[in-house]
């Protein structure tokens, strides 16, 4: 982790606009906010946050799909026709 990615809470309160601008322009991808020299929070651009959320959701869906594949039992399935007969309106 580069030193420029760390910012004290005091510096953040004094340089909020500059910190946000740095994230917005892509100069910095995230800022780790320190309080009493201990990491307390991470500040990132909204685009980075959305990308992270999408990746987490993709991983969750992949894990779910893999679990379903591993536990697939053809005897417990119903055909497309049976599904349409039961649920189609």
C-alpha positions in Angstrom: 0.0 0.0 0.0 1.4 3.3 -1.0 1.8 6.1 1.6 -0.3 8.4 -0.5 -3.3 6.1 0.1 -3.2 7.0 3.8 -4.8 10.1 5.2 -5.3 11.1 8.8 -8.8 12.1 9.9 -7.4 15.6 10.7 -6.0 15.9 7.1 -9.3 14.7 5.7 -11.2 17.4 7.6 -8.9 20.0 6.2 -8.5 18.7 2.7 -11.9 17.1 2.0 -12.3 18.7 -1.5 -8.8 17.7 -2.5 -9.3 14.1 -1.3 -12.6 13.7 -3.2 -11.1 15.3 -6.3 -8.2 12.8 -6.1 -10.6 9.9 -6.0 -12.9 11.4 -8.7 -10.0 11.9 -11.2 -8.6 8.5 -10.6 -5.3 9.8 -9.2 -6.0 7.6 -6.1 -8.2 4.6 -6.1 -8.9 4.6 -2.4 -7.9 6.5 0.8 -7.4 4.7 4.1 -8.5 7.1 6.8 -6.4 6.9 10.0 -7.4 8.0 13.5 -4.7 7.8 16.1 -2.5 6.1 13.5 -4.9 3.2 13.2 -7.0 2.5 10.0 -10.7 3.4 10.7 -12.3 3.8 7.3 -11.8 3.6 3.5 -12.9 6.3 1.2 -13.3 5.4 -2.5 -15.0 6.8 -5.6 -18.6 5.9 -6.2 -17.6 4.1 -9.5 -15.1 2.0 -7.6 -17.7 1.1 -5.0 -20.2 0.1 -7.6 -17.7 -2.0 -9.4 -16.8 -3.7 -6.1 -20.5 -4.4 -5.4 -21.0 -5.8 -8.8 -18.0 -8.1 -8.5 -19.2 -9.3 -5.1 -22.7 -10.0 -6.5 -21.1 -11.9 -9.4 -19.0 -14.0 -7.0 -22.1 -14.7 -4.9 -24.1 -15.8 -7.9 -21.2 -18.0 -9.1 -20.9 -19.7 -5.8 -24.7 -20.3 -5.8 -24.6 -21.7 -9.3 -21.6 -24.0 -8.4 -23.5 -25.2 -5.3 -26.6 -26.0 -7.4 -24.5 -27.9 -10.0 -22.9 -30.0 -7.3 -26.2 -30.8 -5.7 -28.2 -31.3 -8.9 -30.5 -34.3 -8.8 -32.2 -35.0 -12.2 -34.9 -37.0 -10.4 -36.1 -33.8 -8.5 -36.6 -31.8 -11.7 -39.7 -31.1 -13.7 -39.9 -30.5 -17.5 -40.4 -27.2 -19.1 -43.9 -28.4 -20.2 -44.8 -29.3 -16.6 -43.6 -25.9 -15.5 -45.6 -24.1 -18.1 -48.7 -26.2 -17.3 -48.4 -25.4 -13.6 -47.5 -21.7 -13.7 -48.4 -20.2 -17.1 -51.5 -18.1 -17.1 
